[in-house]
């Protein structure tokens, strides 16, 4: 196992380092003909920024909190800048290659290198500025659904769903407070948190205040949560339950229950559990055995929208998921759309209805482009069907 991990890290460093080398060289080629000192400044800046995020992860508990947070932010922003530098510079190189295939007058690329590079830097800065603003301005995404009433005494139910908060050094306790205020302002009947509440590392202040802030959530039927893959990656899968309990949030780990004899709520453990701590999660068919899907509407919380056929086959009426972030920064949405049948929004699959959120927080860079952080608010009507 150690050899596999070492091999993975080695491959990652090789690829990551190679791309950063490519970005550094392209900047050197553009700047050096005019100023070699400034070209060296660019190269060393790339080298330092590329290492900051990894350095911050390894030294998070050794440095003062403020210093760690600065390193985390700088390193995280470089991840987004790195991505867009790569896309733009590769596109320019491909354009140059394509043009050379056609019999056109030669273009003096050497004269255009610096203007193109400076425009690239400006464009990347614009992406980061807009993406940061967008990430800090969450929206409420509303849906109106109809579910079979069965024997439920309810005629309607309003549910607030939040996924992928990613509390840590980047997304702090103030963002959690913003989420709580937004949710309470909707006056929901039920609140569901569908995983990745915690990121890989959590700053001490956020860790201390999670229960108090979550305890301010207010709804008729209470607040419920499931774990996501990042709870396992962070090693918080066994410590987060205590924070949730102290904040009056009920954690469902492969559990099903009847809520006020009005509907069933099922919470599945994340499917990454087996690869992290051993012992795979229960099959949904096992969880369904403890309830009667024909008696009351069945609502499922499952962090990743994977294998939707399983929920459909087990008579689930509504599934809430997250995980995808809709790629978080464009054009990654094309990857999530290829990986998931429903990577964001609403999907009907036979009698099953699925809602996938792109999340409230961010992973890595505090940047969102091509999507909006959101609180999902669902208005359900129960009708005899």
SULQUI-V330974 format. One record per backbone hydrogen bond with DSSP energy under -0.5 kcal/mol. NH is the residue of the N-H (numbers start at 1). CO is the residue of the C=O. Records with the same first field share a line. If there is no record, write none. Layout:
NH=CO ; CO
//
This chain:
5=1
6=2
7=3
8=4
9=5
10=6
11=7
12=8
13=9
14=10
15=11
16=12
17=13
18=14
19=15
20=16
21=17
22=18
23=19
24=20
25=21
26=22
27=23
28=24
29=25
30=26
31=27
32=28
34=31
35=31
39=35
40=36
41=37
42=38
43=39
44=40
45=41
46=42
47=43
48=44
49=45
50=46
51=47 ; 48
52=48
53=49
55=51
56=52
57=53
58=54
59=55
60=56 ; 57
62=59
63=59
68=64
69=65
70=66
71=67
72=68
73=69
74=70
75=71
76=72
77=73
78=74
79=75
80=76
81=77
82=78
83=79
84=80
85=81
86=82
87=83
88=84
89=85
90=86
91=87
92=88
93=89
94=90
95=91
96=92
97=93
98=94
99=95
100=96
101=97 ; 98
102=99
104=102
109=107
111=108
112=108 ; 109
113=109
116=112
117=113
118=114
119=115
120=116
121=117
122=118
123=119
124=120
125=121
126=122
127=123
128=124
129=125
130=126
131=127
132=128
133=129
134=130
135=131
136=132
137=134
139=373
141=139 ; 375
142=140
143=377
145=143 ; 379
147=381
149=383
151=295
152=149
157=380
159=157 ; 378
160=190
161=159 ; 376
162=192
164=195
166=196
167=197
168=171
169=201
171=166
172=170
175=172
176=172
177=173
178=174
179=175
180=176
181=177
182=178
183=179
184=180
185=181
186=182 ; 183
187=183 ; 184
188=183
189=158
190=158
191=222
192=160
193=224
194=162 ; 192
195=193 ; 226
199=167
207=203
208=204
209=205
210=206
213=209
214=210
215=211
216=213
217=214
220=188
221=189
223=248
224=191
225=250
226=193
231=228
232=228
233=229
234=230
235=232
236=231
237=231
240=236
242=239
243=239
244=240
245=241
246=242
247=243
248=245
249=244
250=223 ; 248
251=249
252=225 ; 250
253=251
254=252 ; 267
255=267
257=265
259=257 ; 263
260=258
262=259
263=259
264=297
265=257
266=299
267=255
268=301
273=270
275=272
276=272 ; 273
277=273
278=273
286=283
287=283
288=284
289=285
290=287
291=288
293=291
295=292
296=292
299=264 ; 297
300=318
301=266
302=300 ; 320
305=322
306=304
310=307
311=307
312=308
313=309
314=310
315=312
316=311
317=298
318=298
319=353
320=300
321=355
322=303
324=322
325=357
327=324
328=325
329=327
330=369
332=329
334=331
335=332
336=332
337=333
338=334
339=335
340=336
345=356
347=354
349=347 ; 352
352=349
353=317
354=347
355=319
356=345
357=321
360=163
361=164
362=165
367=365
368=131
369=328
374=359
375=139
376=161
377=141
378=159 ; 376
379=143 ; 377
380=157 ; 378
381=145
382=155
383=147 ; 381
385=383
//
